[in-house]
Amino acid sequence: MDARRVCVTGAGGYIASWLVKLLLSEGYKVNGTVRDPSDEKNGHLKKLDMASENLQLYKADVLQYDGLLSAIQGCEGVFHVASPVPEFHGVLINPEAEVIAPALTGTINVLKACSEAGIKRVIVVSSSVTVFMNSKWPKDKVMDESSWSEQDLMRKIEHWYGLSKTLAERAAWEHAEKTGLNLITVCPSMVYGPQLQATVNASSLMLLTIVKGASEPMKNKLWSFVDVRDVADALLLVYEAAEASGRYICAAHSTYLHDLISKLKSIYPNYKYQQNFTELQPECRLSSDKLKTLGWKTRAFEETLIDSIEFYQQAGLLEK
Ligand SMILES: NC(=O)c1ccc[n+]([C@@H]2O[C@H](COP(=O)([O-])OP(=O)(O)OC[C@H]3O[C@@H](n4cnc5c(N)ncnc54)[C@H](OP(=O)(O)O)[C@@H]3O)[C@@H](O)[C@H]2O)c1
């Protein structure tokens, strides 16, 4: 076994690209899975420092077991990041095929391959949406990892992405309990910050939409967000910390949408910004204290916002 070789699924995506960059900079060899290694949208990976020496790309769809197993075999650890993230206001025509099967069957496939390959530790990127959609949690109590989102509630309101992530994380824990696989799940809140990939991912599009303003109203709810670089740090931290176990909420800042916009306006006064809101919705705050006890540090709120906007400007996604 190659002691410092790890696999990252969905390596070309937003979070995974920053994780691959971090792993390479820390001296890891990385087997990255992508659906099409020749697609130019994965070209940024080949340009990362140390990529020519230590990054190998494998063609793998998470619905196809054999491709996953080839990428995972010979690794010490696996970071399962690949999972479809639809646009936040988009409508899914076939939720089962578009999000639920790739999230759920994909996670089961990855974990089975990890068991078959004798992987030492698996980190599954889940989401805070598996935590906070819990109507039974007391409104005045900060939410921690003991909270699980209610599947019936998500079905009722057709929150298919939330359901896909909750089914996948639940299945991951069932597999780990049955097999003894060393599993850790990380549940990031909304992720912002600069992109390494050329295509715009769903959470970056959300921030761009807030800045540009959309005609449909947005909920003035309490948003938790976290910098993409801090998510990559968290993933490596829980992988390397021997004492890490269980679930980890990964949320750095909480702010109502109005306050987020006020902060952005104070730095960039000339954008249109979202004008149209529905009622303020009181919600529970999320605690990342468990992650912080492992030594997780986060960037300041302003740094994430400024680095995001400057990236959008440089990439031509937002006028200066
Ligand atoms: N961004 C956020 O705010 C946020 C918050 C919490 C959790 N997360 C989680 O973080 C992970 C990464 O999300 P992201 O924000 O980085 O989004 P992203 O850039 O859209 O990445 C999603 C990745 O999943 C891959 N994928 C989707 N379906 C696949 C399939 N059937 N087989 C193989 N790969 C597949 C995509 O590959 P292709 O490029 O081939 O489509 C892409 O690499 C996801 O698990 C997501 O649920 C994201």
The ligand as an ORCA input file, in Angstrom:
! r2SCAN-3c Opt
* xyz 0 1
  N     -21.168     24.146     -2.617
  C     -21.884     24.066     -1.504
  O     -22.445     25.079     -1.021
  C     -21.979     22.757     -0.757
  C     -22.453     22.787      0.568
  C     -22.538     21.592      1.282
  C     -22.156     20.412      0.702
  N     -21.698     20.398     -0.581
  C     -21.293     19.103     -1.129
  O     -19.980     19.204     -1.622
  C     -19.787     18.289     -2.707
  C     -19.193     19.012     -3.884
  O     -20.050     20.060     -4.279
  P     -19.522     21.354     -5.062
  O     -20.145     22.516     -4.428
  O     -18.066     21.279     -5.196
  O     -20.278     21.177     -6.450
  P     -19.766     20.856     -7.927
  O     -18.658     21.756     -8.303
  O     -21.000     20.879     -8.763
  O     -19.216     19.382     -7.793
  C     -20.017     18.252     -7.881
  C     -19.151     17.143     -8.406
  O     -19.912     15.926     -8.418
  C     -19.640     15.280     -9.633
  N     -20.713     14.354    -10.010
  C     -22.023     14.584    -10.074
  N     -22.663     13.487    -10.475
  C     -21.710     12.534    -10.666
  C     -21.730     11.188    -11.097
  N     -22.866     10.556    -11.405
  N     -20.551     10.529    -11.186
  C     -19.401     11.139    -10.895
  N     -19.317     12.412    -10.498
  C     -20.469     13.098    -10.382
  C     -19.491     16.395    -10.644
  O     -18.832     15.910    -11.780
  P     -19.110     16.513    -13.223
  O     -18.228     17.725    -13.312
  O     -18.736     15.417    -14.135
  O     -20.562     16.877    -13.305
  C     -18.669     17.390     -9.824
  O     -17.307     17.069     -9.879
  C     -21.152     17.652     -2.971
  O     -21.177     16.407     -2.305
  C     -22.115     18.629     -2.318
  O     -23.316     18.008     -1.938
  C     -21.608     21.538     -1.339
*
